[in-house]
Every structure is written in C-alpha cells, then in structure tokens.
Amino acid sequence: MIRKTYRIISENGLHARPATVLVNSAVKFKSDAFIIHNGKKVDLKSIMGVMSLGIYCGDTVTFEIDGEDEVECMKKINEMMFTLKMGKEI
C-alpha cells in the first residue's frame, strides 16, 4: 500500500473538472484507490464520492493506493496533481 498526502493549493479547491481528471486517471488501474479527507475515505474511482468530500483550498487530502499496479497508479495521481496545479505533496 502506498499513501501520499497533499495540501490543496488551487483557489477553487478540488472542483468538478480536476476531480474528473483524477477519477479518469484512477479507473485505468487495477489497484484499489482511495482519497481521504477529514477522516472520510471514498473510492477515487467514483466521481460522486470524490465530489462529496467538499475539498477546498488549504485542505489536505491523502491518496491511498493498494494493489498490483499501485506504484504506476500513484505516479499518475502525482502527475495529475502537479499538472493540474492542484496540490503540493507534504
């Protein structure tokens, strides 16, 4: 299992467009992928789950990936967080 935590730096938080990009990235992998925010853990492959978290600028989120392609999946999530200018790893 791999876990990484990020502080959200986008003024708009994790809104619909970047959330969709993250979900679409995660669904390409076999590993289980979760996002954790304020003690709530949801499936990163579910847009409704991700949007239900209400993630704002300054919040922290943790990605938890577990499975046979967890390293590749986490690399893709990290790449998307950087590309979208959504967060910085802490």
N, C-alpha and C positions, 0 to 999 in steps of 0.2 A: 504494500500500500504506500502511496506517495501523497503527501499533503503539502500544500503551499498556501501561504496567506498573503493577501494583497490589501492595500489601502486604496479605496476608490478615489481617483483624482479628477475624474470628469465632473464638470459643474452640473451636468444633468443626471448624474448617478448612473446606475445600470438600467437604462430605459429600453424600450422595445427593440430598437434596431441592433444595438450591441448584444443584447440578450439573445436575439435570434441567431446572430453570428456564432455566439458561444455554443448554443444548443446544436446548431447545424454542424459545428466542428466536433462536438462530443459524440453525436449519433453515428459518426463514421467509424467508431472504435468499438471493440467487443467488451472492453473493460467497463465495470460499473463506475459511474462518475457522479459525484455529488457536489453541491455548493452549500456551504454552511454560513449562516448569518444570524447573529443574535440568538444562538442556541438552536435554531431551526435548520434542519438538514433536509434538502429536497434533491430530487433527481435532476442532474444537469441536462438530461436529455428531454426534459419536459419544459416547454416554454411557459406554460401556466404555473408550474412550480417555481421557476426562476422569477417570474414577474410577481408572484405572490409575496416574495421576500421584501419588496419595497426598499431597495438598496439606494442610498443617497451618497452624495459627495462627502468624503471624510469617513464613511463607514469602512469596516474591514470585512472581508469575506475569505473563507478558506475553501479551496478546492481539494477534494479527496478522491483519488483515482485508485481503483483496485482491480487487477486482472492481468491477463496475458500480454496486453499491449499498453500497460499503464504508463511506461516511460514515453512512448510516442504520443499518447493522448495528452499527457501533461505538457510535453513540449509544444503541442499545438495550442493548448489553452494559454500557455505562457506567451506564445507568439501572438495570439489574438488579443490578449490583454495589452501587449506592447503596441501592436499595430493600431488598435482602436483608441490608444491613449486613455485607457480606462483605469489602469491602476499600476501601482508600484509594489513590487514584492517587498515584504517586510519580514 
